[in-house]
Every structure is written in C-alpha cells, then in structure tokens.
Amino acid sequence: MEVALKDVGKLAPLAVALGVVGIVLAWMLTQQMALGTWLLAAFLLGHGLVHMMFAVPPPAGAEASSEYPFDPTRSWLVTNNLLGTGALKVIVVPLVVAVVVGYTLTALATVGILVPGGWWSGLLVASTIGSLALMVIGLTPNLLLGIAIDLLLLCVAFASVWSPTTAAVA
C-alpha cells in the first residue's frame, strides 16, 4: 500500500496542472471561444494517442520499473494467471486502435472537420469506455489520472454540458 500511495503522490503536480487547464478550458468553452474548442480537440486527440503506449514495447529499462504503467504484461490479468500475455495482447491491440481512432474522430467532430458534430457525444462515450477498459486492464496507481480524465469526459458527455453543435469553431 505504501508503494501505491507514493506512486499516487507523484501524480499530484500533474493532476493540479490538468485541473487548472480543465478549469481554463471549461471557462473558454462557456464563453464560446473558438480557441477553447480547438484546445479541447487537441486534448482529446492527445488523450487518444497516449493509449498507443499500451500497444508498443516499453522503453529500455522500463521493464523493471514500476514507473511505466502501460505494460500490459504486468496487468493484474497476467500476474493472477487469468490470461497469458499473448491472449491479453489480442485484446489490447485492437482496443488501442479503436480508442485512438475513436478519439481522433471525436476531435474532428469537436471542430467540425469531416465528422458531423452530432456524432460527438456518441464518439466520446464509445472512445472513453474503450479507454477505461484499457486502464482497468493495466490497473496501476499511475493510471489513476487517466481514469479520472475518462470519468470526467463521461460526465461531460452524459450531462450534455457542452457540445460542438452549440460552440464557436471559426
């Protein structure tokens, strides 16, 4: 438990920074600022792209480190002998592709490029559920911030507090 609390404590500065960015972004969106819409699209794209780390080998030296949370071979499913690493990769790789494509489409819908804004909520929910699935598969304290981001995105989608159909994009 001590290691877990230490790992969570390391996330505090990043969590505070993301909280400040989130507050500024929310204010920009409520003010119908086009920059806020574009920043949200960039955030969604970046959040999606981070998931690619689940599908690539860990960097050199990260195999033995608890600091790299994206190694599916250290998943609780593998360490508890519920799935082998090969079977887990068969699940993880297509899920990563779906999440990256989903968040990319969501980002495009956010700014009204190629994807209709009316699809935004559905794309956001589907992408975020896939993201949460990857986080649960990995389930390390270092992924708690990602889980919090996903839960917040689901709240935004289900509460209908913002959508690109009512936003300024130009």
N, C-alpha and C positions, 0 to 999 in steps of 0.2 A: 504494500500500500504506500510505503514511503517513496518508492521509485515513481509510482503513478502521480503522487502529489507534486513531486519535484518536476516531473515532465509537464504537468498542467501549469505549474508556476512559470515555466519557461514561455508558455504561450501568452501570458498576461500582457506584455507590451504589444504584441501583435493584435491581441483581442481589443485592447484600448484603441489602437490606431484604426482598426477596422470599424470599431464603434463610432469614432469621430467621423471617418469617411462616410459611414452609413447615415449619420445624422445630417451631414452636409448634403449628401446626395438626396436624402428624403426631402430636405428643405428645397433644394433645386427643383425637384420633381413637382412639389406642391406649388411652386412659383411658376410652373410651366416653362422652365428654362430649357431650351434645346440642348445646352451643354449637359445638363443633368441626364437627359435621355441618352445621349451618346456615351456618357460615362457609365451609365447603367448597362448599356450594351457591351461596353468594353469589359466591365466587371463580369458579366455573365459569360462572355467568351473566355476570359481568363480563368474563371472558375471551372469551366468545362475542360479547358486544355490541361489544367493541373491533374485531372484524372488520368491522363496518359501515363503518368508516373506509375500507376498500378500495373501497366502492361509492359513496361520496359525493365531490364535488369537494374538492380540497384547500382549506384556508382561504386567505384573501387573503394574498399574499406568500409562501406556502409553495411555489408552483410552481417558483421558482428556488432554493429552499433544499434542501440535502441532508439537513436535519433531519427532514423529513416522509417517513417510509418507506412510507406507504400509497398512494402514487400509482401506479396500475398503468400509466400512460402512460410511466413511467420504468423499467418492467420490462426485464430483460435480453432478454425475448422481443421487445419492441418495438425496443429500441436495437440489437439484432442483426438486425433486419428479418426475424424468424421469424414474427411476427404483427403485424397492424395493430392500432391502438388499439381500433377498433370490434369486431374479432374477439375481442380479449382481454376487452373488457367483456362480450361474450356469454358468455364462460366465467366471469368473475369474479363478476358479479351473482348468478347462480343458486347459485354456490358459497358466496357470502356468506350468502345466505338459508338454505341448507342448514346451514351452520355455526352461525348464530345460533339457528335452530330446534332443531338438534341439542343445542347446549349448554343451551338453555332446558329442553328435555325431560330432559337429564341432571341439571340442577339440581333439577328437580321430582322426579325419581326418587331423588335423594340424600336428600331429606327426606320421601319417601313421599307426595307430593301429586299426585294424578291419574295418575301414571305408576308402574307397578309397579317396585319395587326390583330385581327380577330382570332388568330391561332395562338396568340401569345400565351394566354393562361394555360391552355392545354399543353403546349410545348414545355412551359416552365414546370408544370406539375409532373409531367412524364420524365423530364430530364432530372428533376430533383429527386424523384423516387428512385431512379437508377443510381444517382449519386449516393443517396442514403444507403442503398443496398451495398454499394462498394465500401462505404465507410463501416457498415456493420460487418462485412466480410473481414475487413482489416482490423477493426476494433482495437485501436491502441489509444492511449491517452492523448497522443499527438494529433489524433484525428478529431478530437472534440470540437475544435474550432470549425472544422468543415461541417460537422454535424449541426452545429449551431447556425451556421450560414444556411444550410439546407432547410432547417426548421423555420428560419425567418423568411426564406423565399416561399415556402409553402404558405405561411401566414399571409404574405403579400398577395399571393395568387388567390387564396380562398376568401380573404377578407375584401378582395376587389378594391384595395386602397389606391391602386394606380393601374393604368393600362395604356398601351401606346395609342389606342383609339381616341383618347382624350388629351394626348400630350402634344407639345410643340416639338417638331422634329427638325424643321428647316434651320 
